[in-house]
């Protein structure tokens, strides 16, 4: 199933993703971020990290969420394989990252991502789904 589309960008990389709910949109955005970073073929999750966040806009919440996924990859070596967004409200965001210890031999790095940006980000509600464009600083 296609859950995101890469976007050409001058100096960075990006993607557009969508979901029928905000929870699905945020989950798909985390999956797209991970897919932009690492070549993943398969795996069974052995670790879970719980995430609680707050923000004053959905865009800020999405940047915080994706930055959290990136943080756990860079700091803890946690390669997210699955993302469960349980509650997606600005003042009460709850999610889990299900993953494995990253092994660069088994899951080669595709792109070194420095940060998630706010550049051209806007979460929009279309007819039957939410959409967002995300630009990543490389």
N, C-alpha and C positions, 0 to 999 in steps of 0.2 A: 504494500500500500504506500502510495506517495504521500508524504506528510509535510514536505517542504520543497521549495524551489530555490536553487542558488541564484544570487544576484551578482552581476558584474559591477565592480566598483573600482574606481581609479587606483587607490593605494591600499585599500583594505579588502575584506571579503564580507559577504552578507548573504542573507536568505530571507525569503518570504514564507511564512507558515500560516496555518489556519486551524480552526477547530470549531465544532458545533457549540461548544461551551467555552467559557473562559478557562476552566480547568483543563480541557483538552488542548486549548491553544497554548497554555503555559507548559504543559507536558510535551507537546510537539516542538515547542521552541527549545526546550532542554535537549530533546533528542536530536534536533537539527544542529545545535551547538556542538554536541558530542560527535556527531557525524562529520562536521567540518574539521574537527581536530584530529580524529583517530580513525584508522581503518578497523572496523569491527565486523567480524564474520559471525561469531556466535559466542555464547557464554552463559553460565548459570550464576546468578547473583549469589554472593556469599556475605555481603556486607550491606547494612542499611543505615542511612543517616537521616535523622528527622530534622526538618527545617520549619522554623516559625519566623515570619517576617511581618513588617508593617510598613506602609508608605502612604503618601498623600495623593498618589495618582496611580493608575494602572500601569503606565509606562515606567514609572519609578519602581513599582513592584516587580515588573518583569526584568528590569535591569538588575535589581537586587537578587532575584531568583537565579538568573543566569550567571551572575557573578558568584553566587554561592556554589553553583555546580562547578564553575571554573576553579574556584578556590579549593574545593575538595579534590579536584583532579591535580592541581599544581602542588598543593601542600601535603595532602594525604596519599596521593597516588590512587585515588578512588575513581575508577572509570565507570561512569554511570551507564547502566544497561537499560534501566527502567525508571520511570519517573511517575509517581502517583501524587497528583495534586488533589488533596482531599477537600480543601476549602480555599476559594480564591476571592477574597475580599480585601480591600485596601488595609483595613485595620485588623484583619484576622486571616492571614495566609498560612496554611499548613500543608506540608508536602513531605514526601520521602524520596530519597535517592537510593535506588537499589543497584549495587554494582559489584565490581571485583577489583582486586589489586591490579593496577596497570602493569603490563609486561610489554615493553617496547618491541620485543622480538615477536610476540604473538599479535600485538595490536600496534602496528607502526604508526608513528605520528605523521599526519598529513600536513597540518598547519599549526605553527606555534601562535596561539592567540594570547595577546597581552591583556585585552580588556573588552568588555561589552560597552557599547556607546549608546548615547541617546540620539545620535545623528539620524535624522529623517524617520525617527520612530513615532508611530502613531497607531494605536490599537483602534481598529474600526469594526463596527458591527455592520455587516453586509446583510443581504436578505435572510440567509439561513445559517450564517456562520460569522465568526470573528476572524479578522486577519491582522497581521502585523509584519512589518519589515524590520529586520535587525541588521545593523552593521557592526562588524567585529574588528577591533584594532589588532593588526598583525605586526 
